[in-house]
Amino acid sequence: MAGGPGGDAFGDMPFLIGAGVNRDRDLIVMTQRGTLYARPNLACPEIDRFYAEAVGLRYDAASTGRRLVRATKQCRDRLAGQGVNLSAYNTTENAADFADLRTALGIRRWNVYGYSYGTDLGLTYLRRHPQGIRSLAIDSVVPPQIVSLPWTWDSAREGINTVFAACAAQPACRNRYPNLSRTLTQQVRRLEAHPLTVRAQPPGGGAPVKVVLDGGALVNLLVANAVPAVDVPAALDELAHGDPGRFARARAAGATPVIGEFAHGLTQSVACGEWVPGYSRADLLAAGRRAFPGWPDSVLAQAPQLPFQHEACRVWNVPDRTPVQRVTTVSKVPSLVLSGTFDAKTGARWGAYAARTLYRSTTVLIPGIGHWVVPQSPCAASVLTSFLTRPTAPDTGCVAGLTPKPFTIVPARENS
């Protein structure tokens, strides 16, 4: 079960095969309703084009939000005009599709693996259709009962602060890059007050593009792990000394999306029906202030990775589904719960939170890894394959010796 919501599951197959999950068993991958190879496909080229131009705009300016909402409305109007029932694209129906697939294939029992939004989906599937599920593995956990816009700030704080704590635990990093939290706050405040406009080459090549770095852009690059965690202390130090290069190049990557590949329509239907209702803009801002006191309100008013979502949901206009979706999954089905300590999208503590009511669960924390653990950690991949063989007694022995990789150390500049 892929993430997003809106990601292309078929595109994940190389990662899954690389992790060895089909070494001695069949791997079944189904694209979720509304995604790339489904009919209808809820792609939004309008939103893709907005994101391509947004790298040259202030991240959290009201004018940027109006452009995003306009693109969202254009997509909605087009899909609705084609007769698409956008309220049918939700996690309840999504889970039922997987239950139907098992029956259609004549499989008595199977193992289920999901990452990111796929964990929200997997937990919903386990709660509503437990029959036929031999085991559930969830990676980078989004608990359906807790996910909301304010929740994103808690995850951002946990992931970012854990990266900083790991630097402090390595003497070379601690000595070269002290007080990273203070440095980040200073840079968020500075860039929000005085955004930088530079030209940067996208990592994939091509002509340099105009990039704007404000406080919101900086924060979201960190949450998205757009700069590898091992480089974050160096990147922040360079930024503080006048070199925004690493962050600018990471931001420039957004200038070249594959138009029409990601199903933004599924994202909007799930977010607007299940994640946004019940919490106001004031609730979101309060959560941001708790997570990062001293940061500008203009940054904290936008949920990480989901900017201007209240406004977008007003035009997307699907029903509130929280009464049936914001529900805890309680189960005795054997479960594996994987989290990376550097995950700033779905904070690691939410894996343990979800596991409290999965009564035959094994919780595994992988140090120094961000969002979507299995493709990044050979140890996590081996734990997963062991779990598939013995769901109640997976071999987690490789975890004990894991530590975060050494951080990148750039020699201090003269007169810096």
N, C-alpha and C positions, 0 to 999 in steps of 0.2 A: 504494500500500500504506500504509494508515493506521497510526497509532501506538497506544500504549496499553501492552501489547496490550489490546484491548477497545473501542477507539474506533470510532465510526460513520463509515465511509468516505463514505457518501452526504452526511453533513453537511459534509464537506470540499470538496464540489464548488464552492461559491461562491469559496473561496480559490484553487482551482486555475484556475478560469475567470478570476478576477481577475488571476492571474499570466500569463495569455495562453497557457497550454500547448495550448489547443485552437484557437488562432487560425487555424492552417493545417493541422490534422491532427485526427483523431478522438481523443477522450478516453474511455477505458474505465475505469470505476470499479467494482470488485467489493467488496462487503462481505465481510469475513473470516468464516470459520466461527465460529458461536457469538455473533456480534454482532447488533446491534439488529434487522435485518430477516431474519436467518437463522433457520432452523428446525432444531433447537431454538435458542432465544435463551438464552445463558448470563448474562442479567442477574441481579443479586442485589439486589433491593429491600431485603433485610435489611442489606446492607452500606451501601447508600445512606442508609438511616435512621440507621445508626450514625454515618456521617460527618456527618450533619446535627446530631446531638446532640454530636458530639465537639468542636465549636468551643467548647463550654462546659466542656470537661474538660481536665485536664493532658494535653499531647500524649503524653508518654512515661512516664506513670505506669503501674505494673503493672495497676492496676484498669482503666485505659483499654484496655490490651492484652487483658485478659480479655473485655471487651465486644466488641472486634473479633473475637477468636477465636470467641466464641459466635455472632456474626452470620455469620461465615464457615462455621461448622459447620452452622448452620441452612440456609444456601444450599446447601451441599454435599448435605445430607441430602434436601432437597427435590428437587434436580436428579437425584440418584442414584435417588430414589424414583420419578421419572418415566421411569427407564430410560436416562438419559443416561450414556454412557461417557466420563467426564471425561479419561481418559488419551488419548483420540483427538484432543484439542484441544491440538495442539503445533505447533511451527514446521515440522517435516518434513511433516506432513499439510497444513498451511496452504499451504506452497510448492507441493505437488503439486496443490492446487486450482487455483492460477494456471496451472500447466502444462496442466492439463486444459481450462481455459477457453480458452486459445489454440487448442488443437486443436479444441474444440467450435465455436469461431467461424470456423475455417478460415483463420486468419491465419498467414502464413508467418513473418513476423518482426515483432516489436514492441519498443518502448522501454519500460523499466520505471522507475518513480519511486516511492520510498518515503521516509518520514520517521520518525524516532525508532524505535520497535519495527519499523516498516516497513522500516528499513535492515537490521536483524537478519534479517527475513523475506526481503528482497531479496537479501542476500548468500547466504543459505541456498538460495534459489531458483536463483541463478546457479551455485552450486556443484553442486547436484543435478540441475538441468534446464537446462543452458546452451543447448541447441538452441532456436533461435527467438528468442533474445534479441539484438536489434540493439545495444542500449546499456542501461546501468544508471546511474541518477542516485540518489544517496543523500544525504540531508539530515539533519544532526544524528545522528551515526553511533553505532550500538550494535554493535560487532564481536562476532559470535557466539562467537568463541574466547576472549573476555576478559570478557564481561559476567557480573557476580556481585554479591552484596551489598557486599563490600568495595570493589569498583570504583566504586560510587556516591560514596564519600567522595572519591576522587581527582577525579572530575568536579566535585563541589561545590567543592572547594578551587580548582580551576582557574578556574571561572566566577566565583566570588565575588572572588577575588584580582584577576582581570582587570578587573572593574568598579572595584575600588579603585585599581588602577594607572592606569586611564583617568581617574579623578578627579584623581589626582596629576599627570597630564600636562596638565591644564587649570588654568592659574594661579588662576582665580577659585574653582574647586572645591578645589584644593589649599590655598589660603589660608583658605577658610571652613571646610573640613572636613578638617583634618589628622589623621593617625593613625587612619584608619578601621578598620584591622585591630584595633588596640587597643580602639577604641570598641566594635566588634562583640564581641570577647572579653569585655569588661566587661559588656555588656548580656546576653550569653548566660549568663554566670555569675550575674549579679544576678537575672535572671528565673527561672533554674532554682532558685535558693535561695528566692526570694520571688515567686511568680507573681502577675501582675496580673489582676484580674477587673474587667472593664468592660462597659458596654453600648455596642454599635455598630450602626449601620444598615448592612445589606448594600448593596453598591454598586448592586444592581438595584432598590433601594427596599424598602419594607415596614417593619414595626415593628422597632425596635432589638432585638437579641438579646444574650444573655449570651455574652461572649467571655473565654476564659482565654488569656493569653499567658505561656508559660514558655519556657525556652531552646530546647527542641525545636521548639516552634511557630514561634519567630522564625526559626530556621535553615531550616525547611521552607518558610516564606513566601519567603525569599530564593531557595532552590533552585528553587521553582516559578515564580519571576518574578511572584509575585502583586502585588508593588509594582513598577511599572515601573523599570527599571534607572536611568533618568535621575533618579528621585526617591529612590533608595536612600540616598545620602549625607545628604540632608535628613531623610529618615525616621529614620535612625539617630541623627542629632543631636537631632532632636525627642524621640525616645524617651529619650535620655540626659538630656534636660532636662525630663522629666516628662510629655511629650505622646506617648502611644502611638497617636494617632489613625490614622495611615496604616496601620500594621500591624494595628490592631484592625479597621478596615474591611475590609482584605484577608482577614483570618481570618473575618470575618462572612459573606463570600461563600459559604463552605462550608456555611452553614446552610440554603441553598435549592437543593439539587441537584435535577435532574430525575430523579425516581424511576424506575428501570428502563431508563434510556437507555444506560448504560455497562455493558459485559459484563465485570463483575468475575470471572465464572467463567473466562473466557479468560485474564485476567490471572493468576489463581491457578494454572491448569493450566500455563501457560508458565513463570511464575516458579518454581513448586515443582518442575517437572520439569527445568528448564534453567539457572536462575540461582542457586538456593539450594544445591543439592548440592555437596559437596566443600569447603565453607568453614564453619567453626564460628562460634559466637557470639564466641569469643575472637579469631578472625581478623578479624571485622567490627570489634570494638572496637579492635584493634591498628591497623587501617587508619584508623579515625577519629582515633586519637591521633597517628598520623603526619601526617594532614592538618591537624589543628587542635590542636596541643599546648596544654594549658592549659584546654581546655574540659572541662566535667563529663562523667564517664563515663556518666551517665544519658542525656545527649544523644547521645554517640558510640556507644552500644550499639544505636541504631536506625538502620537504613539510611535515608538521605534518600528520601522519597516511598514507602518500603516498610517502615513500622514494624511490629514484631512479626511479621516475615515467617517466621522459623523456626517460631514457635508456630502461625501460620496454616497453614503447610505440613504440620505434623504432623496436623492434622485434615483437610486437603484430600486428602492421601494419594494422590498419583499417582507412577508410577515415575520413577526417575532416568534422564533422557535425555541426560546430558552426554556420554557416549561418542560418540554420533552427532551431537550438536549443537554441542559446544564444539570446533569445527573451523575452521581458517583457510580462507577462500575464495581460491583462486589462479586468475587468469583473465587472458586477453588481450582479452576483450570491452571495447570502449571504455566508460569509466566517468567519471562526474562526481561528485566528493566535495565537498559543501558543509557548512561549519561556521560557526557564529557565535561570536565570541570571548567573549561574555557568557553562553554556555550552561553552566549549572551542573547540568543533568541529564545531558547527554552531552558531556563536555568536548571542546573543539575539537581537542585533540591526538589524539583517537581517530579523527578523520577521516584524518589523515595516517598514523596507524598502520595502518588498514585498507587505505589506498591502496598501502602498500609491496608488496603481493602482487597488486595490480590493475595489470598491467604497461602498460596503455594508459589510464592515468587522468589526469585533470586535477583538482588539488586547489585549492579556492577557500576562502579565509578571509574572512568578512565582519565587519569591525570593528563593535563596538557593538550587535550583534544577539544575542538569546538563542536559545532552543530553537525549532526549526522555522523555518528561515531564509527560504524562498521567499515566504511571504505577507507577511513583514515588510520585505523589501528589494527594491525595484524593480530594483536592479542584479542581485541573485541571480536574480530572475525572468527578466531578459533573458539572463543567462548560461545558464540552463536552456533557454530556447527556442532560443538559438543552438546549444547542445549537441545538441538534438534534430535540428537541421538538419545539423550537421557534428560528429558525435560525437568525431572525432579532432582537431578544431581549433576548439573553441568560442571565441567572442569574449569575452575576460575583461577587456577594456580599461577597463570602468567601475570595476573594483575598486580600481585604483591611487589614485584620488582620495578614497576613502572614509575618513572618520574618525567616531568616536562622536559622537553629538549632544551639545550642551552640557548639563551637569547642572543640575538645578534648584537655584537658590541662594535661600535664605530669609534675610532679614536677621537678624543675630544679635540675640538678645533682651537687654534690659537686665538686668544683674546675673546673666547666665547663666554 
